[in-house]
Amino acid sequence: MNKQRLFLFVPLIIFIVLAAFFWRGLSLDPNAMPSALLNKPVPAFDLAVVPSQENPQGLEKANQEMLKGKASLLNIWATWCAPCRQEHEFLIKLKSQGVPIYGVNYKDNSDDAQRWLAELHNPYVYAVLDNDGRLGLNLGVFGYPETFVVDKEGVIRYKHLGVVNEENWNSTLKPIFDSLN
């Protein structure tokens, strides 16, 4: 009889354990995705630059060394990415404020990328073509757009998932960026 009474409490115990897990899961921030590359250098790359009017020296290739010397943003984007279009205007605004932004055109077509930058204006110091997605993979990219704050030594200090806008720039990204300059 005592064993039967104990079995009556098993569903209650299971419910309490599951409720604890659900409560913990609901308290987590879904946008807080830690990057394995935090406090590590931007992965090595040597990629073609998207041809644009803002490239007066005719730079054909770029690498991670070009991110050194000044704190900057590294923005992952694509012409087929609707949220990338949404954040593009704000990136233009940041460029006008003197924020250096480097772009990684992820798994896209060079002609489409060139047309996009000509039509919407180019917020980037330069944008590289990551046609095969290798740099994106090495950066741990899994959503678009993604933006990394990089210090003047080329080390990733913060990873932002999603659209960069006035609100998250002022509340999170700008304080980090400013502390690196």
Buried (B, 14 or more C-beta within 10 A) or exposed (E): EEEEEEEEEEEEEEEEEEEEEEEEEEEEEEEEEEBEBEEEBBBEBEBBBBBBEBBEEEBEEBEBEBBBEBBBBBBBBBBBBEBBBBBBEBBBEBBEEEBBBBBBBBBBBBEBBBEBBEEBBBBBBBBBBBBEEEBBEBBBBEEBBBBBBBBEEBBBBBBBBBBBEEEBBEEBBBEBBEEBE
